[in-house]
Structures are given as structure tokens and as C-alpha cells.
Amino acid sequence: MKKQKANHESPMTQNLISLLSDLENCDRQRMSSSGKHYLDEIWKLLGLPAYDDMIKMSEKLDTMDKEELEHIEQSVPVEPEDLPFQPHPIPNTGDE
């Protein structure tokens, strides 16, 4: 059976991603562990990185030097604005 994927170009899916992103930014700190788990599972169903994946990517980017970052920028085929969806932002955890 062929695995179905979310259509990131549809307005409904884009709206869903936006609403989930807003929910995560506003309420993740107050969510129960079950709530966080289910939200992460929804991101995975949509084919997008979950919260912990975004944190790991952010930490990895923070530790990269200028040359490594330039290499990544050169290998990205499109500008982020050109993607059919916008990745959900990483909320500020207040640990800074």
C-alpha cells in the first residue's frame, strides 16, 4: 500500500500548519507530556519535523562555523520563501 503524504500546497494544509505552529508557540510549555506527544505525532503525519527535531537542528546550526553555514546555504536549491509551506518556528524556551 502506497504511503499517503500531506499536500503542503493546499490552503487547508497550510492553514492547519499555521494553526498548529501557533498552538505550539503559545502553549507547548503548558501542555502535558501526552499533549506534546500528540502534537509531535501530528507534525510527523504532516511530514514535518517535530519539536525535538527542530531543537536539535537549531542547536546544530548554533555550533556550526561560518564555512559550514555557507556550504549549507549554497546547497539549498530554493529560498525558504519559495517552499510550498513554511516550517514552524522554534518557540523561545526561556533558557537563554
C-alpha positions in Angstrom: 0.0 0.0 0.0 1.4 3.4 -1.0 2.0 5.8 1.9 -0.1 9.0 1.6 1.5 12.3 2.1 0.1 15.7 3.1 -0.4 18.1 0.3 1.6 21.1 1.6 0.4 23.2 -1.3 -3.3 23.1 -0.3 -4.6 26.2 1.5 -6.2 23.9 4.1 -3.0 22.2 4.9 -1.1 25.5 5.1 -3.8 26.8 7.4 -3.5 23.7 9.6 0.3 24.0 9.8 -0.1 27.7 10.7 -2.6 26.9 13.5 -0.5 24.1 14.9 2.6 26.3 14.9 0.7 29.0 16.7 -0.6 26.4 19.2 2.9 25.1 19.8 4.4 28.6 20.3 1.7 29.6 22.7 1.0 26.5 24.7 3.8 23.9 24.4 5.3 24.8 27.9 1.8 24.3 29.5 1.0 21.1 27.7 1.0 17.7 29.4 3.6 15.2 28.1 0.7 13.4 26.3 -0.3 16.6 24.6 3.3 17.2 23.5 3.5 13.7 22.2 0.3 14.0 20.2 1.4 17.4 18.7 4.7 15.8 17.7 2.9 12.9 16.1 0.7 15.4 14.1 3.9 17.1 12.8 5.2 13.7 11.7 2.0 12.9 9.9 2.3 16.1 8.0 5.8 15.1 7.1 7.4 18.0 9.1 10.0 17.9 11.9 8.6 17.6 15.4 9.6 20.0 18.2 12.6 18.0 19.4 13.9 17.6 15.8 13.7 21.4 15.4 15.6 22.0 18.7 18.3 19.6 17.5 18.6 21.3 14.2 18.8 24.7 15.9 21.5 23.5 18.3 23.4 22.0 15.4 23.2 25.3 13.5 24.4 27.2 16.6 27.5 25.1 16.7 28.4 25.4 13.0 31.1 27.7 11.9 30.8 30.3 9.1 32.2 28.0 6.4 29.8 25.1 7.3 26.8 27.5 7.2 27.9 29.0 3.8 28.2 25.4 2.4 24.6 24.7 3.5 23.3 28.0 2.1 25.0 27.2 -1.3 23.5 23.7 -1.4 19.9 24.8 -0.7 18.2 24.8 -4.1 15.4 27.3 -3.2 14.8 30.2 -0.9 12.7 29.3 2.2 10.0 31.7 0.9 9.7 29.5 -2.2 8.8 26.4 -0.2 5.2 25.3 -0.5 5.0 25.6 3.3 6.8 27.5 6.0 8.5 25.4 8.7 7.1 26.0 12.2 9.2 28.3 14.2 11.0 27.1 17.3 9.4 28.7 20.4 11.6 30.6 22.9 12.0 28.2 25.9 13.3 31.0 28.2 16.5 29.1 28.8 18.6 31.8 27.2 
